[in-house]
Amino acid sequence: MSSNAKAAGVPVSVVVIGVDNLDASLKFYAGTLGLTVAESRVWQGPDFERYWKLPPGSKARCAFLAHGADPVGRIQLMEFDAPDRKLVRPPHIRRATGLFNLNIYASDIKQDYARIKAQGFTFWSEPAHNKFGPVVGETLEASFDAPDGVVINLIQLLTEDPKTVIGRIVSFVSKYGRTPTGFTSVVTTAATVSDMEKALAFYYGPLHMSLFIESVLQGAETNRALSLPEHAQTRSVIIQGDHEYGKIALATPMNYEIPNLVPDAVPPNIGYLAQSFEVADLDAVARESAAVGAETFSGPMELDQPGRGRCRTMIVRNPGSGFLQELFQRL
C-alpha cells in the first residue's frame, strides 16, 4: 500500500456480552434470532484472568455467534464463574452513558414483535414508523429489553428505491442473506458518550472509520420513541467501517442529564461489556490509540480467543467515555 492510499475503515467485529445464564441467552440469540454458534468453550487460566482483570480461579463459559461470510457484527457471550456479578443496566434505565444497544434487521417486524413479546420480552413501544426524508428512506423500528440487560432495536427496512440510503441497504441484505428465522447479525451498535469529539478521534483515527450520518434527534414523537424528555436534544453521529454491518451509532445529550453505566460495564458483570475490532497491525493501532487518549485496560498479549483463534490482543478505554474497546490482530 502506498503512503497516500486510504486505510481501510475497521467495523465492529464482535460485541462482548456478559450473561447471567449462557443456556438461556443462547435460546434467544441462536434460537430466536437464528445466529450460528461457531464455537463453545470454557475459557480459563492465568492469561484469561489477567486479560479480563479477574481474580485467580475465575473462568467463563463462552459461545461465539455469527452469520454471514464476513468477520463483522458477531456476538461473544460469556457466563463468568466469578463472585459479585451485577447487572450493568437495570431495566428502568432507558438512556445512559456507555455501550447501550444492538441494532438488528428484521424481515417482518410486526410478526417478530408478536413472537418475541410472547416469549416474555418487554418492548418499549409498538413498532414505530420512521420517515427520514427522500434521501434516506423509511423504517419500522421497535426496541425491547433482551436478556442480560442488553437493549435490542429491531429495524425493518421499508424503502426499496436504490437511490436512497435504505434502498441500497435493502439490496445488500437481499444478496447477503438472513438467518433461518429472518434476522441479521449486528448491523449497528449504539453507545452514548460524554465527549463526542474525543470518541470520534478514536474511531476516525486509529480505526479509520468514516461518517455515515449525523443529525440532531429532537421532537416529541422522536423523544417518546427514545424514552427521553419531550424537549430533549441529542447529537447523533453514525460511523462506519468498510462494511455494511458493524456500524456504530454514537449519541451525546445536548440539554439533559443521564446516568453512567461505564463503571459497572466490566467483567464479571452481566451486560454489554465491550466492542471488538480486528486490526492489521496491533502495535501501530496501540500507539495511535494512546495518542488520542485511550487508556490501556489490559495487554497487549497473545491469547487463543473464542471464535477467532490465536491473536495478539489488548483492551483500551474509549477516550470519549471510558467504555471498553478490544483490539485484536489474528496470528
Order of alpha helices (4+ residues) and beta strands (2+ residues): beta-alpha-beta-alpha-beta-beta-beta-alpha-beta-beta-beta-beta-alpha-beta-alpha-beta-alpha-beta-beta-beta-alpha-beta-beta-beta
